[in-house]
Amino acid sequence: MSISPRTRSGALATLLLAVMLPHGEARAEEPNPQVKVTTNMGEFVIEVRQDRSPLTAANFLRYVREGFYSGTLIHRVVANFVIQGGGHDATSYALKPAHENVVNESGNGLQNKRGAVGLARGDAPHSGNAQFYVDLVDNSDLDPVPTRWGYTVFGRIVQGMEVIDRIGETPTGAAGPFKSDAPLKPVIIEKMEIVAAGATRAAPELTPVPPPRQDTILSPK
């Protein structure tokens, strides 16, 4: 998929902002899970905002628990914009098979500020699945407006932003199947692990959304 700050127009449907979970509504005082991401360029920690993005958070945590992200690439780096990864195998560069797509939760009130973590998708608003991105700067063009969907923010970097910045400065070009914006020296996600589970609740039912199956994001142009 490919995120584009100036996304194609499409009606912004009413989003379900409060999702009732099996044991009632999330309480503000409940802590959110944290996930440590170990790469060959260092570690960073994501706070996963299951209080604001319950479907997207449950989707991401499922991949983490399954070990899906181990040995995948940060395959896209655009300076002063985003880094993106979590979908392509680090050895073969092949796109890994993913679960069903996730309903777009971009109307949750979380913004694409520096250090925000969001779900990559294509032009179709509900086409996100495994890949994620981190905002290197404030990217308000990725937020929803009344005339179009945005990109769902489901977390934020709480440790290791210096590692994100270092990855964001890595030289890029053509590599493997990527014609541009790929790190010339591979940036590899070695593993992800939940390091602070918080008050993790039973995951809400993930509503299947049919493909398109493409997985890139964001183009700054």
N, C-alpha and C positions, 0 to 999 in steps of 0.2 A: 504494500500500500504506500501511499505517498501523502504526507501531510502538506498542505499548502496553506500558508497564512491567508491567502485570498481564496477561500474555498468556493467551489461552484455554488451557485445559489440553490436554495431548497427551502421549503417552508420549515420553520422551526416549530415542530409539534410540541404540545404541552408535555413536559417531562414529569414523571412521578418523583418528586423530590424527597418524600418521606416514605421509605419502604419499611413495612412492618415485618419484623423478623419473627421466627417461630416463638421466641420467648418475650415478645413485646418490642417496643421501639427502643433503639439504642439510646442510652443515657449519656449526656455530655461528659460526665465525669469518668466514664469508662475509658481506660487507655487504649490506644490503637496499637496493633502489632508493628514491630520493626523488623526489617529484613536487611541483613548484611550481605553486600555484594563484593565478592573477592575477584579482582581482575589482575592481569599481569602488569598493571600500572598502579596498583594500590587498591585500597578498600574504601567503600562508602556505605552509608546506612540510610535506608528509606523508611520513613514512617508511612504506613499504609493507612489511608483515611477511609476505613470501612464505615466510619460514622457518617460520611458524606457521599461516598461512592460505593455502596454496598455490593452491587453486582460486579463492578469492575475490580474491586478489592478482592472479592471471593474468587474471581477468575484468576487474578495475578497470584494469589496465595496458593491456589491449586497447582499452578505450574511450578511454583517454588517447592512445594512439598513433593511433587513428582520428580524433582531434579531435572526438569526440562531445560533450564537455562545453563546447566553445566556444559562447558565446551562450546558455547555460542559466541558470536562476534558482536562487538560494538562496530557495526559495519558502515555507519554513516556519521560523519562529523562535519558540521557546518559552523565555522567560527562565528561568534556573536549571534548564534541562533540556537541550535540544539545538538545533542549527541543522541544517537538512536541505536538500538540493538535488541538482542534477545530472540532472534528468529532464525539466523543462519548458522549452520554448523561450521565450527572454526577450522576443521580439516578439509572438508569438501566444498564449503561455501554454499551447500545446498540448503534450501528452505525446509525447515523441519515441519512435519505434519503437526497441525494444531487442532485444538478443540473447536467447538462451535464459536461463532462470532458473538459479541456481547452487545446488548442494547446500549446506545449512546446515553451517557449520564452527564453530558457537558453542562447541563443547566443546574448543577449542584451548588453553585456559588463559589467554587474554588477556581482561582484564576491562574493563567499561565505566567506566573512570576518567576524570576530567577530562582533556580533550585526546585521548581515544581516538577513532578514526575507525572507523565500522561501516557495515555494509550494511543499507540500509532494506529492509523487507519488509512484507507484509501478515500476516494471521492465519495463513496456511499457512506452515509452517516453511521450506520451500524456494522461496519466492516472490520472493526478492531478485534484482535484475538490475543496473540502472545507478545508482540513487540511493544516496547515502551520507549519513551524518549525523556530526556531531562533538558529543561530550559536553561540555557547558558545566560540568558538575559530575560528581561520582561518581554513577553511575546503576546501582547493583547490581541493581535490579529488571529490568534488561535482560539480565542474565547468566543462563545456564542453571541449572536445578535438576533433581533427579532426576525431577520430575513434568512438566516442560515444556521445550521448546526455548528458547534465548535468541536474541540478535541477534549476528551474527558481527562481532567486532572484527578488522579486518585492517590497521590502521595506527595511527599516532599523530602528533600535531602536534609537529614538532621546531623550527620557527621560525614566528613570527607569531601566537602565541596571543593577543596583544593585539588583532589584527585579528578573530580569532574572537569575542573578548569584545565588541568594538565592534559586530559584526554581531548578537550576542546581545542587545544593548541597543536595537536599532532599533525604532521604533514599528511596531506591527502592527495588522492588522484584516482586513476583507474586501477582496479584490482579485482581479480576473479571476474565475476559477472557484472561488476559495478563499473559504470563508465566514468564516474566522478565521485568525489566526496568520501571515498573509502580510505581509511588509514593505510598508508603505504607499509607500515610495520603493524601487523595485526594486533588489535586490542581485543583480548580474549576474556570473556566472563568464565572464570574457573569454577565458581560455585556460588549459589545463593543459599542462605539459611535464615530461618526465623530465629532471632536472638532475643526478642522480647515479645512474647505472645500477647500480652495485655489480656483483656477480657474477651478473648476470641469467642465468637458465638457461632452457632450452627449457620452454615452458609445459606443465603437465600437461594431459591431455585434459579438457576441460570437459564434464561429464555433463549433457546436456539435461534440464531439468525442465519439464514442461508448465505453462502459466499456471494459476491466475488472473492476468490482466493488470491489476493495479492498482498504483499506485506512490505511496504516501504513506508516512509512517511514524508512529511514536510519538505517542501521545496521553498527556499526563501524567495524565489522569484514568482 
